Amino acid sequence: MAAPVNRNRRRVGDGARTRAVLLTLVLATTAVALIAPLAVIFSEAFVRGFSAYAEALARPDTLHAVGLTIITALVCVPVNVGFGIAAAWAVTKFSFPGRNLLLAVVELPFSISPIVAGVAFLFVFGGQGLFGPFLQAHDIKIIFALPAIILASLFVTAPFVVRELVPLMMAQGRDEEEAAVSLGANGFDVLRLVTLPNVRFALLYGAALCNARVMGEFGAVSVVSGNIRGQTSTLALQIELLYQDSHVVAAFAAATVLAGVALFTLVAKYLIERAERSREERVPARRPGH
């Protein structure tokens, strides 16, 4: 017979002193690691007034960097959303040999330094790389151009949507999809009408994370782009160039754009989670057999 559980036993964190210490540590870490850097970025950007801030953002090389970053995000986010849906659907809704290996390969970019990924692209598409002679013979430029920036960004951000979808789709199981198939629905209809509506909030959050990482990626892009001012510098690279040239206000002004993207992502995360909780509260719990 199992021993009775002592419900009066004090649990970790029940004491007022413990809670106060933990809360103080969390607030202090948040202030030092998050709030203080953001405050410095915005204060330095506006230290000479709004006119100087606007003038710094209007620099031709900065505007080009913003445009290049937006183009990269417009390509990478939809591609990775499509890839994430396909990979998550394959891993969670089907059983096949190598299923776990596929999931491990998808998460590979998280375990590889972006710098290493950039160097790998150089050895594949560079002038002395695997496909270098072929690309040069056909006058196709990838390295130190937009295609390399897009390829590197795609690689770095590939796992974000998958990681948001896979746990949720695994928890949901396959019952609804199998029921739809038994009623005559084809694969595309099952995906569009059954699977995606159930994971739409996770999909939106994954896309927001992917977008934030694309716009802020530095390591891999710095290697494959050549960081040519006004040509292949994304916004993250432009910030470094401006700071190295002692254009401090211009550097912090450009940094506010990326900081704004990060803050927008946090707000989007909060709204998505709140909408998901509201939906779960409105939908009554399913009874067994229904």
C-alpha positions in Angstrom: 0.0 0.0 0.0 1.4 3.4 -1.0 2.4 5.7 1.8 0.1 8.7 2.2 1.3 12.0 0.6 2.1 14.7 3.1 0.3 17.7 1.7 1.5 20.0 4.4 5.1 19.5 3.5 6.7 22.8 2.4 7.6 22.8 -1.3 10.6 24.6 -2.9 9.6 28.3 -3.3 6.9 28.3 -0.7 8.8 30.5 1.7 8.5 34.3 1.4 12.3 34.7 1.6 12.9 32.2 -1.2 10.3 33.9 -3.5 11.8 37.3 -2.8 15.3 36.1 -3.6 14.2 34.4 -6.8 12.2 37.4 -7.9 15.1 39.8 -7.2 17.5 37.6 -9.2 15.1 37.5 -12.2 14.4 41.2 -12.1 18.1 42.1 -11.7 19.0 39.8 -14.6 16.3 41.2 -16.8 17.3 44.8 -16.0 21.0 44.2 -16.7 20.7 41.8 -19.7 17.6 43.1 -21.5 16.3 46.5 -20.4 19.6 48.3 -20.0 20.9 47.5 -23.5 17.6 48.5 -25.1 17.6 51.7 -23.1 21.2 52.5 -24.2 20.3 51.8 -27.9 17.3 54.2 -28.0 18.9 56.9 -25.8 22.1 57.0 -27.9 20.1 57.0 -31.1 18.1 60.1 -30.0 20.9 61.8 -28.1 21.1 64.5 -30.8 17.4 64.8 -31.4 14.9 63.3 -33.8 16.2 65.2 -36.8 19.7 63.7 -36.4 18.0 60.3 -35.9 16.0 60.7 -39.1 19.0 61.9 -41.0 21.1 58.9 -39.8 18.4 56.5 -41.0 18.2 58.3 -44.4 21.8 57.6 -45.3 21.9 55.9 -48.7 24.0 53.0 -47.5 21.7 52.4 -44.5 18.5 52.6 -46.7 20.1 50.0 -49.0 20.9 47.8 -46.1 17.3 48.0 -44.9 16.0 47.2 -48.3 18.4 44.2 -48.7 17.3 42.9 -45.3 13.6 43.2 -46.2 14.1 41.4 -49.5 16.0 38.6 -47.6 13.2 38.3 -45.1 10.5 38.3 -47.8 12.2 35.3 -49.4 13.3 33.4 -46.4 10.2 33.6 -44.2 7.7 32.1 -46.7 10.2 29.4 -47.8 10.9 28.4 -44.2 7.2 28.5 -43.3 6.5 26.1 -46.2 9.5 23.9 -45.3 8.5 23.9 -41.6 4.9 22.8 -42.4 6.1 20.1 -44.7 8.7 18.8 -42.4 6.5 18.9 -39.3 3.6 17.2 -41.1 5.9 14.4 -42.4 7.5 13.8 -39.0 4.3 13.9 -36.9 1.7 12.4 -39.2 3.6 9.6 -40.9 5.8 6.7 -39.8 8.8 5.9 -42.0 12.4 4.8 -41.7 14.7 7.7 -40.8 12.0 9.7 -39.2 14.1 10.7 -36.1 17.1 11.3 -38.4 15.1 13.7 -40.4 14.1 15.6 -37.3 17.8 15.7 -36.1 18.9 17.0 -39.5 16.3 19.8 -39.5 17.6 21.0 -36.1 21.3 20.8 -37.3 21.6 24.6 -37.8 21.0 25.1 -34.0 24.2 23.1 -33.3 26.4 24.6 -35.9 28.0 28.1 -35.5 26.7 30.5 -38.1 30.3 31.4 -39.0 31.0 27.7 -39.7 27.9 27.6 -41.9 29.0 30.6 -43.8 32.5 29.1 -44.4 30.8 25.9 -45.6 28.8 27.8 -48.2 32.1 29.4 -49.4 33.6 25.9 -49.9 30.5 24.9 -51.9 29.7 28.0 -54.0 32.9 30.0 -53.8 35.3 30.4 -56.7 37.5 27.6 -55.4 34.5 25.6 -54.1 32.7 22.5 -55.2 30.5 24.3 -57.7 32.8 27.3 -58.2 34.2 26.4 -61.7 30.7 25.6 -63.0 29.3 28.8 -61.7 32.1 30.9 -63.1 31.8 29.2 -66.5 28.2 30.2 -66.7 28.6 33.6 -65.1 26.5 32.8 -62.1 27.4 34.8 -59.0 26.2 33.5 -55.7 29.0 34.3 -53.1 29.3 38.0 -52.3 25.8 38.6 -53.7 22.2 38.4 -52.7 21.8 34.6 -53.4 24.5 33.8 -50.9 22.8 36.0 -48.3 19.5 34.3 -48.9 21.0 30.8 -48.8 22.8 31.5 -45.5 19.8 33.0 -43.9 17.6 30.1 -45.0 20.0 27.6 -43.4 20.3 29.5 -40.1 16.5 30.0 -39.8 15.3 26.6 -41.1 14.5 25.0 -37.7 12.4 27.8 -36.2 9.0 27.0 -37.7 9.6 23.2 -37.4 10.4 23.5 -33.6 7.2 25.3 -32.9 5.0 22.9 -34.9 6.4 19.5 -34.1 5.6 19.3 -30.3 2.0 20.6 -30.8 1.3 18.3 -33.8 2.7 15.3 -31.9 0.4 16.1 -28.9 -2.6 16.4 -31.2 -2.0 13.0 -32.7 -3.4 11.8 -36.1 -7.0 11.0 -35.2 -8.6 14.1 -36.9 -6.5 13.6 -40.0 -7.4 9.9 -40.3 -11.1 10.7 -39.7 -11.0 13.3 -42.6 -9.3 10.8 -44.9 -12.0 8.2 -44.1 -14.6 10.7 -45.1 -13.0 11.2 -48.5 -10.8 14.2 -48.0 -7.5 14.3 -50.0 -4.2 15.2 -48.6 -4.3 18.9 -49.4 -7.7 19.3 -47.9 -6.6 17.5 -44.7 -3.7 19.9 -44.4 -5.7 23.0 -45.2 -8.9 22.3 -43.3 -7.8 20.1 -40.4 -4.0 20.3 -39.6 -3.2 24.0 -40.2 -6.2 25.5 -38.3 -5.1 23.5 -35.3 -1.6 24.8 -35.3 -2.1 28.3 -36.7 -0.9 30.1 -33.6 2.3 28.1 -33.4 2.8 28.7 -37.1 2.4 32.5 -36.6 4.8 32.5 -33.7 7.4 30.4 -35.6 7.1 32.8 -38.6 7.7 35.8 -36.3 10.8 34.1 -34.7 12.1 33.3 -38.2 11.6 36.8 -39.4 13.4 38.3 -36.4 16.4 35.9 -36.8 16.6 36.6 -40.6 16.7 40.4 -40.0 19.3 40.1 -37.2 21.5 37.4 -38.6 25.2 38.4 -38.6 27.7 35.6 -38.6 26.8 33.5 -41.6 25.8 36.5 -43.7 29.0 38.4 -42.9 31.1 35.5 -44.3 29.1 34.9 -47.6 28.2 38.5 -48.4 31.7 40.1 -48.2 30.1 43.0 -46.2 30.5 45.4 -49.1 29.1 48.8 -48.1 26.1 49.8 -50.1 26.0 46.5 -52.0 25.9 43.4 -49.8 25.6 44.8 -46.3 22.4 43.8 -44.5 21.2 46.0 -41.6 23.1 44.0 -39.0 26.3 44.3 -41.0 25.7 48.0 -41.6 25.5 48.7 -37.9 29.0 47.2 -37.5 30.4 49.3 -40.4 28.9 52.5 -39.0 30.2 51.9 -35.5 33.7 51.0 -36.8 33.6 54.3 -38.8 32.7 56.2 -35.5 29.3 57.1 -36.8 27.8 56.2 -33.4 24.5 57.9 -33.7 23.9 56.4 -37.2 24.9 53.0 -35.8 22.5 53.2 -32.9 19.7 54.6 -35.1 20.0 51.6 -37.4 20.1 49.4 -34.3 16.7 50.7 -33.2 15.2 49.1 -36.3 16.4 45.7 -35.3 15.5 46.3 -31.6 12.0 47.3 -32.8 11.7 44.0 -34.7 12.7 42.2 -31.5 10.2 44.1 -29.4 7.5 43.5 -32.1 8.3 39.7 -31.9 7.8 39.7 -28.2 4.5 41.5 -28.4 3.4 39.2 -31.2 4.3 36.2 -29.0 2.3 37.6 -26.1 -0.8 38.2 -28.3 -0.5 34.8 -29.9 -0.3 33.0 -26.6 -3.2 35.1 -25.2 -5.3 34.3 -28.3 -4.5 30.6 -27.9 -5.5 30.6 -24.2 -8.7 32.3 -25.1 -9.5 29.7 -27.8 -8.8 26.9 -25.4 -11.1 28.4 -22.8 -13.9 28.8 -25.3 -13.6 25.2 -26.6 -15.1 22.7 -24.1 -13.0 19.7 -23.2 -13.7 16.7 -25.4 -15.2 13.7 -23.7 -13.7 10.3 -24.3 -15.2 8.7 -27.5 -16.2 12.1 -29.0 
